[in-house]
Amino acid sequence: MQGEIEDKCGIVGIHCPDESKNVASFVYYCLYALQHRGQESAGIATFNPEKGLNYYCGMGLITDVFKDYEIQNLKGNMAIGHVRYSTTGQSRLENSQPFVTDFDDGFIAMAHNGDIVNSAELRNELVKEGYEFKSDTDSEVICYMLKREHYDNNKNIIDSIESVSKKLVGSYALTILVNGDLYGVRDPMGIKPLAVAKRGDEFILASETVAFDVINAEYIRDIEPGEVVFFENDEINSHMLEIAGDCKISHCMFEYVYFARPDSTIDGINVYETRMNIGRQLHELYPIDADVVIPVPDSSIPAAIGYSRASGIPYGEGLIKNRYVGRTFIMPTQEERELAVRLKLNPIKDAIKGKRIILIDDSIVRGTTSKKLLDLVKEAEPAEIHFLVGCPPVISPCFYGVAMATKKELIAANYSIEEIQDQLEIDTLGYITIESLIEAIGMSKDDLCLGCINEEYPTEIPEGLEAETYYKP
């Protein structure tokens, strides 16, 4: 359910060998395409041999951050960028990225998507060694660990990344700018996505392929789990981390269900087609006789189309989304938060009244947003409401970069499906099964992270680490 779960970040990197070019504007456009992955802050860092490091970060959407800042001031032929939604670390300017610090008579700038579950332990070690933190993010922890490996053990950047990766537990996709060199890193489990494309003499790294489309770059491939890439002589150079072979591949299933834009391809799988498949699977599980299939916009639209085509029941728009509503989750009062649902979605009464509707949504997490949504739909006086969900019941928190909820807040962790249906006061509540979701994605169960729906996490969770303390407001 939109508004109940958020991904952490979107990252971009551009390598251009022509020192006369400025690539910041293209990073801006790529981040614009990835805005759905984070709306709290945005930033860009560039490198130019004459000007050195240039960077700018700010709070809000990328259009807000750079509204009064000339993107042309960020001169450089190498660049990285970041859009952020906070899970680890509070929502404040100090936690915006890219994170920048001095490194080897120059600097290192890093953009990070993911979460490190043992970051508190690693941070304490660095504090004892005299490192001073200006943020409370795990991204700064990674940056200082790279710096420590380089200085204390006289290692180059690849060897430093290798050493640091052996100590990190969790998810990380990174774009790293070390003076004039760009590196891309994907954790050995491949939880968070990262891909590479080419445009002319430029190489582009991004969280989703949609970022390549917007600047007319040609997608080459996904970065492999446990792979470090860098660019020289118009070639992609690759280094596989030593620990990669010992880790279970665990791609996040929520990328396909909710996070990624439908026009993206993640690890070779088209997101739009996957969501269409989810709709088809929902029809196989719940072949309901109804008058119209209605999506909760926007991420559920392909699933609703898939259900409609499989069932022969007409597809219809029964809810209109206001795409100009800002970050309503910061509204301070309950009354305002309830008003925000009406601001975001409004039912088309003539499309719903007196009809048996199949309403399709991507997920239910806390259930509070679903309840408010269904109350709106009921005001339009449908004859029946059959609510189908494209994600299995979420019964456990995520520790890898999805701001979701604590276990005590997860409705499916505390109530049966029948009890949830009674609370929502609807005719049918149907979740897709884990088996059907895996079939819809078209990937082996062994290659997916399903921890939030089956409590089988791909890493050991540090003792005492609970979502109540892990995710900060």
Secondary structure, 3 states (H helix, E strand, C coil): CECCEEECEEEEEEECCCCCCCCHHHHHHHHHHCHHHCCCEEEEEEEECCCEEEEEEEECCHHHHCCCCCHHHCCCCEEEEEEECCCCCCCCHHHCCCEEEEECCEEEEEEEECCECCHHHHHHHHHHCCCCCCCCCHHHHHHHHHHHHHHHHCCCHHHHHHHHHCCCCECCEEEEEECCEEEEEECCCCCCCCEEEEECCEEEEECCCHHHHHCCCEEEEECCCCEEEEEECCEEEEEECHHHHHCCCCEECHHHHHHCCCCCEECCEEHHHHHHHHHHHHHHHCCCCCCEEEECCCCCHHHHHHHHHHHCCCECCCEEECCCCCCHHHCCCHHHHHHHHHHHEEECHHHHCCCEEEEEECCCCCCHHHHHHHHHHHHCCCCEEEEEECCCCCCCCCCCCEECCCHHHCHHHHCCHHHHHHHHCCCEEEECCHHHHHHHHCCCHHHEECHHHHCCCCCCCCCCCCHHHHCCC
